Amino acid sequence: MRKRRLSRFQLDTLVVIEINKIVNGYVLHVDLAPVKDIVSLQRRCANNLNQIAVRENINGGVYPDEIKALQKDYADLWGPLSELLERLSEVVAL
């Protein structure tokens, strides 16, 4: 049997769930699919930015198309992130 280590996010989630059980006497079920999508977008943005920085350091130039693509990726990231934060603030307000 292979042991699987939990990520920091998974551990934090488990801690929050256990605290809710103790304090409130119930379990809060949360769909984390939107969070996973946002994390994926963020990783792609960070990877693209890192590749552009490496290329800039090696070649001394950045193509305008790369900057436009990066701007689009960040715009795509901020829309869902803002929506998720609004939804989370509604849950917290309950």
Secondary structure, DSSP 4 states (H G I P E B T S, - for coil): ----PPPHHHHHHHHHHHHHHHHHSS------HHHHHHHHHHHHHHHHHHHHHHHHHHHS---HHHHHHHHHHHHHHHHHHHHHHHHHHHHHH-
